[in-house]
Amino acid sequence: MITVSNVSKVYSLESGDFYALKNNNIHIEKGEFVAIMGPSGSGKSTLLQLLGGLDVPTSGDIVVDDTQLNGLNEKELTQFRRTKVGFVFQNYQLLPMMTVGENIALSLSANQASKAQIKSTVGQLLSDVNLVGKESQFPSQLSGGQQQRVAIARALAMKPKLILADEPTGNLDQKNGEDILKLLSKLNKEEQMTIVMVTHDIQAAQVADRIITVRDGLIVEEGKKGGYPNETVENRLA
């Protein structure tokens, strides 16, 4: 599903070159749930941006779902992001002047879906994230947990094969954070979506199949996390 080969990301500063990532190699299987951990400034969010085509590596190759990102132009990268990747961010990034339904429908509208298709898809997604009846409300009228559910619904609108989540529980209390993790786990297990999640929270990372640790731009640890091989998501988060 995802292959990262000898990838570096270098920023040219007055003080010299800064390596946000240094010659990293990763392979993530289709349907895997991977957590990326590391201290602030370690390069984990940079890695997530590269996987989603929001930025391009200075060197190396990235292949996502048989698409090599390095050679794509900006138009092709935009299409890749719209159709193959769903993004979930810590601060939700909902448009405040749009309703819940309009926020969820953004990518559908951009891809010229019919009104009937948009209505059907938005209705189903609201049901999936347990927000039926909230379609006409605005983000400011929702709790943080509800806003993150809207963000997840928006990420799912184009039925992507990959979800990239950057600190999705970072602004939530424990209960809402656990609910979001349960939802992501459900998508992973029932829909076989590949999920890559950046998190500072070791408890959140335990929901993943595998934890990758990044430090100073280098992957310094990678392996299966312990526990929970046969347990339900609810038991994992108990």
N, C-alpha and C positions, 0 to 999 in steps of 0.2 A: 504493500500500500504506500509506504513512505520510505524512501532511501536517501540518506544524506551522506555524501561522499566527499571527504577532505574539505569540508566547508569552513571558510573563514569569513569574518566580517570585520573590516578595518575602517576606522574613521581617522581622517587626517586632521590633526590638531596642531596648534602653534608649537606645542611642546613635543610634537612628534606623532608617530602613528600609534593609535590605540586599538588594540585587538579586542573587540567585543566577543568574538569567537575565534578559536584557533584550531584549524585542521581537524574538525570533528566528524565522526562517522556514526550514523545511527540507522537502524532498520526497525520499522514498526509494522507489524502485520495487520492485515485487514481485520477489523473487529476487535482490535486490542484497545484497552483503556490504559494509557500511560500518564503518570504524573511526573512533572519536571520540578525539582526542588533546587534550592540554592539561595545564598544570601543576596541581598539587594545589590544590583550592579554586576551580578555574576555572568549574565548573558542569556538567562533563560527566556526573558520576554523577547529579546532579539531573535532567538531561535524560533520562537512561536511566530513572529512576524515573517520570518523567512519561509517557514512552512506554509503560511497562508498567502504568500505572494504579495504581502504588504511592503516588503523590501526585497532587495536582491543581494546575494552574497558577493563579496569581493572576489572570491575564488571558490572552486569546488562546484559540485553538482547536486541539485535537489530534484527528485522525481516523486510526484504525488499522483497516485492512481494512473500510472503510465504516462503522465504528462511531465516533461522536463521543463521546469520553470525558467531555467537560465536563458533559454532562447526566445521566450515570449516577449512580444512588445507590450506596451501599456494597455492597448485595447484588448489584447488576448489575456493579459493578466486580470483585467477587470472582469472579463467573461468567466475566467477560471474561478475567481472569488465568488461571483454571483451564483454559479451553478454547482460547484463541487465542494465549497467550504462554508460552514456556518460558524460565525464568530460570536463569542460570549465574553463580555468584559466586566471588570470589577465595578465600574460606574454605570453599567447598563447601556449607556449611549443611546437612549431613546430620544426621539425628537419631541420636545415638550409641547409644540403647537399642533401635533398630530394626535389623534385618538389612538387607543390601543390597537384597534382594527387596522388603522392606517399604517401604524408602525410595523405591524406584522406583515402587511401586504407590500412593503416597500420593494422587495426584490421581485415579487410577482408583477407589480406594475412596471418595473424597469424592464422586465422581459416580456412585456405586452401580453400578459395573461388576460383572458376575457373577464368581464365583471362576474359572470356566473362562476368561473373557476376560482376567482379571488374570494368570493363569498363563501363558497364551499370549503376551500382550504383554510381560510381564517376561522370559520366555525369549527372545523375539526381540530385545529391546533389549540383553540381556546379550550375545547373539551379535554384535549390531551394534557394540558398544563393546569387543569382545574380552575379556569377563569371564565367559565360560561357566564354571560351577562355583563362582562366588563368591556365589551367591544367599543362602546361609545364614550368610555371614560378617558381622561387624560392621565399621563404618567404621574403628575403631581397629586392625583387623587388616590394613588395606590401606595401600599407599603413597599419597603425595599424588597422584601421577598416576592411580592407580586410583580414588581417591575422586572426583577430578574427572570421570572417566569415568562413575562412578555418577551424579554430579550431572547430567551431560549426558543420560544415559539417563532419569533422572527428568524432566528438562525435555521430553523427547520423548514421554512416555507418552501424552499426549492429542493427539498429532500436531498440534502448533501450527503456525501459518503464520509465526510470528515468534519468533526466539531473541534474547534480550537477554543479553549476556555482559559482566559487570563485572570487568575484570582477570582473565580466566579462567586465565592462565598466571602470575599474579603470585607465587604461592607455590611454583612448580615449578622444577626445574632445567631446563637447556636441552633435554635429550633429551625429558623428559616434556612440556615446554612445546610443543616442535615436534610431538609426537604429538597433543596436544590441538588445535593449529591445523590439522593435517591432517584430523582428524576433523570439525571445524567446516567446513572447506573442502569436504569430501566431502558433508556434509549440504547445503551451499549449492549445489553443482554438480549433485549427483545427485537431491536431493529438492526442489530449487528453493525451499528455505527462505530467507526473508529474515533476515539476521543483522546486528545492530548490536552492535558490540563496543567497549567502553571499554578503552583500554590506554595505558600509559606507554612501551611498548616499540616503537620505530620498526620493528624487524625483524618483530615480530608484526603491525604495521599493514600491512606490505607484502603480506600475504596477501589483504587486502581489495581490492575494486574501486575504492573511493573513500575518501579520508581527509578528515574534517572536523576542523578545529582550533578549539577553544574557549578563549577567554582572558577573564577577568574578566566572565564571563556573556555574552559576545558571540561569535558565530561570526565569526572573523577570517580564515579561510581555508577554502576548500572546492574540491575538484577531484579529477580522476583522478590516481591515483598512477602513477609511471613504472614501466615494465618488465613483464615476464611475460605479455604478452597471449595467447601461445599455448603457454605452458609448463604442465607438470603441477604439482600441488601439491608433489610430491616435489622437483622441480627448484627451485621457489620457495624451499623451505626447506633446500636443499643448502648 
